Amino acid sequence: MPEETCIFCKIVKGTEESYKLYRDDDVLVILDKYPVSRGHLLVLTSRHFEGVQDVEPKLLAKAWLVASALAAIYRKELGAGGVNVVTNSGRPAGQVIFHFHIHVIPRWNSIETSFWGSRGVITEKEAQSVISMLEPYINNYVTGYLRRGLS
């Protein structure tokens, strides 16, 4: 997929709307537009790479550290019973948008019946609620994980 038509590249450039939670020069964290569960996040690389196999190792490590920090917030601070942290590479693996990204999906119930479930469009009210829930923790957790993981 060419970068000029990639929805995630447009989000990174600011020409497409999204709900942003964290940003630095290398990664951007947004709310998934079609969440599987309340708080479903995406960690995007700022530069375009098709899949996990294409990302430079140092940037790949940084993206996974950010995803791990978000999972820790859900488990340690917000009481999620579980968290899926996953990426899909290639159409047969379920990749729909061909820009590397990591899903961080909190699981609030003890048993989820379907991995992807039914995916409706996130509402403004839900997005603001999730942002408010995560904001107190984002910077400390992400900074801490990056400092420990990249040093």
C-alpha positions in Angstrom: 0.0 0.0 0.0 1.5 3.3 -1.0 2.2 5.8 1.8 0.0 8.5 0.2 -3.1 6.2 0.5 -2.3 4.6 3.8 -4.8 5.6 6.5 -2.3 5.3 9.3 0.3 7.5 7.4 -2.5 10.1 7.1 -3.2 9.8 10.8 0.5 10.2 11.6 0.7 13.3 9.4 -2.5 14.8 10.9 -4.5 14.8 7.7 -6.9 12.1 9.0 -8.7 12.3 12.4 -8.0 10.0 15.3 -8.1 9.9 19.1 -4.4 10.3 20.1 -3.1 9.2 23.5 0.7 9.4 23.1 3.2 10.6 20.5 6.9 10.9 20.1 9.2 11.0 17.0 8.9 7.3 16.4 5.5 6.0 17.6 1.9 7.2 17.9 -0.8 5.6 20.1 -4.4 6.0 19.1 -7.7 4.5 20.0 -8.9 1.9 17.5 -11.8 3.3 15.5 -13.5 -0.1 15.6 -12.7 -1.4 19.1 -13.0 -5.0 20.1 -13.3 -3.9 23.8 -13.3 -0.7 25.8 -9.9 0.8 25.5 -8.6 -1.0 22.4 -5.5 0.8 21.4 -3.1 0.8 18.4 0.6 1.5 18.5 1.7 2.8 15.1 5.2 3.5 13.8 5.5 7.1 12.6 7.3 5.8 9.4 5.5 3.4 7.0 6.5 -0.2 7.2 4.1 -2.9 5.9 4.5 -5.5 8.6 6.5 -6.6 11.6 9.1 -8.2 9.4 9.9 -4.9 7.8 10.5 -2.7 10.8 14.1 -1.7 11.9 14.9 -3.7 15.0 15.5 -0.6 17.3 12.1 0.9 16.3 10.4 -2.5 16.6 11.7 -2.8 20.1 10.5 0.7 21.0 7.0 0.0 19.6 6.7 -3.2 21.6 8.0 -1.5 24.8 5.2 1.1 24.4 2.7 -1.6 23.9 4.0 -3.4 27.0 3.6 -0.2 29.0 0.0 0.2 27.9 -0.7 -3.5 28.8 0.8 -2.8 32.3 -1.5 0.2 32.8 -4.5 -1.9 32.0 -3.4 -4.8 34.3 -1.7 -3.0 37.2 -3.7 0.3 37.4 -7.1 -0.3 35.8 -7.8 -3.9 36.8 -8.2 -5.6 33.4 -8.3 -9.4 33.8 -6.1 -9.8 30.7 -4.7 -8.0 27.7 -4.0 -9.1 24.2 -1.0 -7.6 22.6 -0.8 -8.6 19.0 0.2 -7.7 15.4 -1.0 -9.3 12.2 1.4 -9.6 9.2 -0.2 -10.4 5.8 -3.8 -10.8 4.7 -4.0 -14.5 5.7 -3.0 -13.5 9.2 -5.8 -11.0 9.4 -3.9 -7.8 8.5 -6.3 -5.3 7.0 -4.2 -2.1 7.1 -0.8 -2.6 5.7 1.1 -0.3 8.0 2.8 -2.0 10.9 0.8 -1.6 14.1 0.3 -3.4 17.4 -3.1 -3.9 19.0 -3.4 -3.5 22.7 -6.7 -5.0 23.7 -7.8 -5.0 27.3 -10.1 -7.8 28.4 -12.4 -6.8 31.2 -14.4 -10.1 31.4 -13.0 -13.4 32.6 -13.9 -15.2 29.4 -14.1 -13.6 25.9 -16.2 -15.6 23.5 -14.5 -14.3 20.3 -11.1 -12.7 19.8 -12.3 -9.9 17.4 -16.0 -9.9 18.5 -18.4 -7.4 16.9 -16.7 -4.2 16.1 -18.7 -1.0 16.1 -17.4 2.5 15.5 -16.1 4.2 18.7 -18.3 7.1 19.9 -16.9 10.5 21.0 -18.2 9.8 24.5 -16.5 6.5 24.7 -13.2 7.9 23.3 -13.2 10.7 25.8 -13.9 8.3 28.6 -11.0 6.0 27.6 -8.6 9.0 27.2 -9.6 10.2 30.7 -9.1 6.7 32.2 -5.5 6.4 30.7 -4.2 9.9 30.8 -3.0 9.9 34.4 -0.7 6.9 33.7 0.5 7.2 30.1 3.6 9.4 30.4 5.0 7.8 33.5 4.6 4.2 32.2 5.7 4.8 28.7 8.7 6.9 29.8 9.7 4.3 32.4 9.4 1.3 30.0 11.4 3.1 27.3 14.1 4.2 29.8 14.5 0.7 31.1 14.1 -1.1 27.8 16.3 1.0 25.5 19.2 1.8 27.9 
